[in-house]
Structure formats: structure tokens, C-alpha cells
């Protein structure tokens, strides 16, 4: 594990165990088995005034899979993301996590129970270091009170030590451990994307939602991102991916759901979606009957 940009002496003073810090993924408690539905989106509808942005959409996300959510611009992908993660309140329908409804929960509570996300536009604390950004994500799991933090209670000290260990591990996991002490604003664009993923993983999600993580990437960076997403899944996470780059989607997902004008038009394996007449028509802008 590389810690070139981290002051190892300072970490030692805080009691940080660098061997422990190499473990990116803690044990998670699940109520469902691998391959069973972890997320269930049921008849989800979102309306803005007279506009129906999402119309009676239903699909499952199975534990351990990478699910792609795709569609032309304006199809409702991000609206669906936002409704699932508490940014928007659905007009009707519901979202279940391990069989329990998350409707009406506040965004921080949805994060705490296991649904984390990144954004199309990077949202980092630019004046904080990479490690500090990840530690902020870890606060979602802390139980120390404000008073406990102020007086540096034993629990606070333990949680602080654990946060640094996990933060280092997650920076290593996404491939930017050498930049732990670099301010977020000074990181290259691709590394900022990786840092945002690390911060989302810091909340220990059961489902990681990635909203166009390859935006602005060159072909080589996209290949590296595909490898990272596969590694995330192999480490035990479940991934929901919104992405415009069809090569990336087809190359990394296990299954794909397609939206058009707020409605689901297809749900299947990548090779099935590639050959689906309705999907081809949606992307080419021609009537389905005209597709040979």
C-alpha cells in the first residue's frame, strides 16, 4: 500500500494501523442473498406540475450486479436517481431496500441505510484534502454526539482513528492513495471523479449509484473506470450506473434498463438491449416499425 503523501509518523501517533487501513470493505449485514432483489422500484411516478418526468416505472436491482440505467437525453434517468435517493418526492409508487420502503426518508437517512450516490457535476469539498473528503463520508456511520466530539470522548477518538484507517483504504481502493494530502481542487479531473466514488463508498452503501461517472473522460480513462467499477462489484458492492457512453455501459453492466420519455421500454441483458428494436428506435429517433 502506498502512503507516500500521507505522514506515517502522524498516523502512528493517532494509533492508525496501516495494515487495517488496507481493507477497503467492512463486513455488511444483508437481509437478501446474492442474486435476489436488493432494490425494488415499484410503479414510480414523478410529476412536475403538468409534466410527467417519470411514468409508472418498475425494475429491480439484484444484490451483486451492475445495473445500467440508460436512455436518450430527457428520458428520466436522473429523475429516477433523484427519486430513489430522496432528492425528489415521488408523486406515486415506491422504492424498497431489502423489502422496506424508503419513501419519505430524509436524504441522510437513505444514505445511512445503504443507498449512496455520486453526481453528474462533481461535488467535493475543494479546500479539503482527499483524505479529509473521504473522512467526511465516513461521518455518516459515526455515533459520537457533538459534545463527545468537542471533549474528545473515547468513542470519538476510536471513531476518528477508524475513519483515517478506512479513508486510507478507500483512497488505495480507487487508485489515488498517493494523493491523500492533496487538496481536492488540485487533483486532476479524473482523480476528482475517483475521490467522489471513494467518498460515496465511505458511507458503506449496499447500493452505489453512479451518475455519469465517465463524463469528460478520454478513452483510456474510461477503460480504467470500467475496471474500477468491476472491482467495486467484485468487492461485494451492488452498482446502479447511469451513463451515456454505450461502449462503457455494454462493457461493464450485467443488465440494462432503458427509459424513454419517462417510461421503461426495455429490461434485459446487454446483448438483448443492443438488438432491441424499441431501444434502437429510441436512440436513432426513427419509428420502431422502420427498424429492419
Secondary structure, 3 states (H helix, E strand, C coil): CCCCCCCHHHHHHCCCCCCHHHCCCCCCCCCCCCCCEEEEEEEEEEEECCEEEEEEEEEEEECCCEEEEECCCCCCHHHHHHHHCCCCCCCEEEEEECCEECCCCCHHHHHHHCEEECCCCCCCCCCCEHHHHHHHHHHHHCCCCHHHHHCCCHHHHHHHHHHHHHHHHHHHHCCCHHHCCCEHHHCCHHHHHHHHHHHHHCCCCCEEEEECCCCCCCHHHHHHHHHHHHHHHHCCCEEEEECCCHHHHHHHCCEEEEEECCEEEEEECHHHHHCCHHHHHHHHCCCHHHCC
